[in-house]
């Protein structure tokens, strides 16, 4: 019989840790991140000076946004049901809360917004008076009940399946909207509300309700971004809302500002596959009083010549409103030649306005058509924007 020395056991453990961390790094899934984190913490609890385990824990900390290397340790205090270490990292205040030997969640100042995360993506929580340790501690305590609401609602939405899923998500949206309407500082509830509307729109696909939920999602996401312009998850919420209604240039620009957000990366991956992840400005103009038009030209060639490809997107915004109307100059190859089309889109409704056969129209010609269409739009009474 071959007896392995204790060193062999340590080697086996480190290989296991490395595999867990490698998987977490590859998937970024909350359950994999938690498994890797817990394994590293338990290994270090058993052997605090284990350098290999410490190295793996550093990799997990980086994945969780807990890397405070080079930062200043400010204090350790009782907070949020555990022990919190407060750090100043590059001007941001980071509070890392642990319960016993295990990481619980982290809070961070993003400009004047307090964010939080456990093993999922970083989320908005509420506004801060200032980016100071005192303001962060005050915010963590002030928004504790809201954080619990957001976390419990997130679980309810994730677990909603089967024939009752839509009603369960609708009930969650009602509770979140009530929390937001009762306290306009409840940014966590507002962010989760955008996700609830997104899920409801998916559950209502191809029905009149889908359009309404997309409108509500766009409005809520815009409010969130206006309230928390420095929060990556606010950019992701806006990017996802724009992606859902075909505003690909806006979606790409927003999601690039949230590089560590899993959903933002997924949106960018889809846009990249469609050749819609890179755009350049092609100018702007006022088409009617209060109606601004911004032009975005796709920088990449169509990845599939036979598929309709948006070459130029006109984004029409109305002063004081979050929603927008799109006009897209698109093309696709039919037999041997490319053909061009002009569409308009509002939320989930897309309409063909003009066809140009195999002759590509010059941009000024298309701008004239768009300007005339927006003038007609300006004469109509806008749809109500406030959430129901």
Long-range contacts (C-beta under 8 A, 24 or more apart in sequence): 10-47, 10-50, 10-52, 13-43, 13-53, 14-52, 14-53, 14-56, 17-43, 17-52, 17-53, 17-56, 18-56, 21-56, 21-59, 21-60, 24-60, 24-63, 25-59, 25-63, 28-63, 28-262, 30-118, 30-119, 30-120, 31-119, 33-60, 33-63, 33-64, 33-119, 34-118, 34-119, 36-60, 36-63, 37-64, 37-102, 37-103, 37-119, 38-102, 41-101, 41-102, 41-103, 42-101, 44-101, 45-101, 64-103, 64-106, 64-117, 64-119, 65-106, 65-108, 65-117, 65-122, 65-260, 66-94, 66-96, 66-103, 66-106, 68-94, 68-96, 74-133, 75-133, 77-137, 79-137, 79-140, 79-141, 80-104, 80-105, 80-107, 80-140, 80-141, 80-144, 84-137, 84-140, 86-133, 86-136, 86-137, 88-133, 91-131, 92-131, 93-131, 93-132, 93-133, 93-135, 93-136, 95-136, 95-137, 95-140, 107-136, 107-139, 107-140, 109-135, 109-136, 110-228, 110-230, 110-231, 110-232, 111-228, 111-229, 111-230, 111-231, 112-230, 113-187, 113-227, 113-228, 113-230, 113-231, 113-234, 114-139, 114-140, 114-143, 115-231, 115-233, 116-147, 116-188, 118-151, 120-154, 121-233, 121-236, 121-260, 121-261, 121-262, 121-263, 122-231, 122-232, 122-233, 122-260, 122-261, 123-150, 123-188, 123-191, 123-192, 123-233, 124-187, 124-188, 124-190, 124-191, 124-224, 124-228, 124-231, 124-233, 124-234, 125-150, 125-187, 125-188, 126-185, 126-186, 126-187, 126-188, 127-185, 127-187, 127-227, 127-228, 143-185, 143-186, 143-188, 146-179, 146-183, 146-186, 146-188, 146-189, 147-188, 149-175, 149-176, 149-179, 149-188, 149-189, 150-188, 150-189, 150-191, 150-192, 153-192, 153-196, 154-192, 154-195, 157-192, 157-195, 157-196, 157-199, 160-199, 165-203, 166-200, 166-203, 166-204, 169-196, 169-199, 169-200, 169-203, 170-200, 172-196, 173-197, 173-200, 177-387, 187-224, 187-227, 187-228, 187-231, 190-220, 190-223, 190-224, 190-227, 191-224, 191-233, 191-234, 191-237, 193-220, 194-220, 194-221, 194-224, 194-237, 194-240, 194-241, 195-237, 198-240, 198-241, 198-244, 201-244, 210-348, 211-347, 211-348, 211-349, 212-388, 214-241, 214-244, 214-245, 214-347, 214-348, 215-323, 215-347, 215-383, 215-385, 216-387, 216-388, 217-241, 217-244, 218-242, 218-245, 218-322, 218-323, 218-324, 218-347, 219-322, 219-323, 219-385, 219-386, 219-387, 220-387, 221-322, 222-322, 223-322, 225-254, 232-257, 232-258, 232-259, 232-260, 232-261, 232-264, 233-258, 233-261, 235-264, 236-261, 236-263, 236-264, 236-267, 239-264, 239-267, 240-264, 240-267, 243-267, 243-270, 243-271, 245-326, 245-345, 245-347, 245-348, 246-326, 246-328, 246-345, 246-350, 247-313, 247-315, 247-324, 247-326, 248-274, 248-276, 248-279, 248-310, 248-313, 249-276, 249-279, 249-296, 249-298, 249-313, 249-315, 250-315, 252-276, 252-277, 252-278, 252-279, 253-279, 273-303, 274-303, 274-309, 275-300, 275-301, 275-302, 275-303, 275-309, 276-300, 276-310, 279-313, 282-312, 282-363, 285-367, 285-371, 287-316, 287-370, 287-371, 287-374, 287-375, 287-378, 288-374, 288-375, 288-377, 288-378, 289-378, 290-318, 290-319, 290-320, 290-378, 291-316, 291-317, 291-318, 291-319, 291-374, 291-377, 291-378, 292-316, 292-317, 292-319, 293-370, 293-371, 293-374, 295-363, 295-367, 302-331, 302-332, 305-332, 305-333, 305-338, 306-332, 306-333, 307-332, 308-332, 308-341, 312-363, 312-366, 314-366, 314-367, 314-370, 316-370, 316-374, 316-377, 318-382, 321-382, 321-385, 322-385, 323-347, 323-385, 325-374, 325-377, 327-353, 327-366, 327-370, 327-373, 329-361, 329-366, 331-360, 342-366, 342-369, 344-373
